Amino acid sequence: MTAGYLIDMDGVIYSGGDLIPGATEFIQKLNTDGTPYLFLTNNSQRSRRDVVTRLATMGIDTEEKHIFTSAIATAKFLGNQNPNGTAYVIGEGGLLLSLHNAGYSIVDKNPDYVVVGEGVNYTLDMVSKAIDMILAGAKLIATNLDPSPKIIGWTKPGIKATVAMLEEATGKKAFSVGKPSPVMMRAARKEINLSTAETTIIGDTMSTDILGGVQMGYKTILTLSGTTSKEDLASYAYKPDQIITSVKELL
């Protein structure tokens, strides 16, 4: 019997601004049954409260304790590695808040770490400063390495592209904390006090959610309501434990 879930959001609970069929009822059932779960997202821009509010506008009733972002995972990781450290941040509110909550100071000189998250509110001057800091000894941390969707009209380069620019300019490799990194996958499981055998991850992306789950030994459920089709599975050397069309099937 499954004891708890790690649940990706985009492509599992909603697509764009639209709820995926069965999502509201599935989360209602988890809440009613008292089943442990976390919404697991690589997006580092929003705080827990922001995510709860956004879900509420779409009809999903949940609480802040059920939200776990790559910003939170990154802050926890850095807090354990170097307590009360300093960071220069290329990112937005959710990442800044998480680092502050972990005891970190945000600085613009001589940081312990340069931390990169999603966002559009940064400039080439900020990138240039980050390059100098990394060359001077700051460690490069990425909240995740999600690629750009590569579509016309997309208004931001994507975190993977930004990190690649810093890596090329400095010759230093970034350490990524977000999915599929075991750092985030393990931290999320511990957040809701589950064992490996009790944990199931539901996602729509083979290269993050399912890969991360396979590497950790979690049960994996791939939903076809997002970016992956059945035809795509032939491209991967690993496979999910279960395939569903949407979370409606889990009711």
Helices and strands as residue ranges (DSSP letters): E 4-7, E 14-15, E 18-19, H 23-33, E 37-41, H 48-57, G 64-66, E 67-69, H 70-81, E 86-90, H 93-101, E 105-106, E 113-116, H 124-135, E 139-142, H 159-170, E 175-176, H 182-191, G 196-198, E 199-203, I 206-210, H 211-216, E 219-223, G 230-235, E 242-244, G 247-250
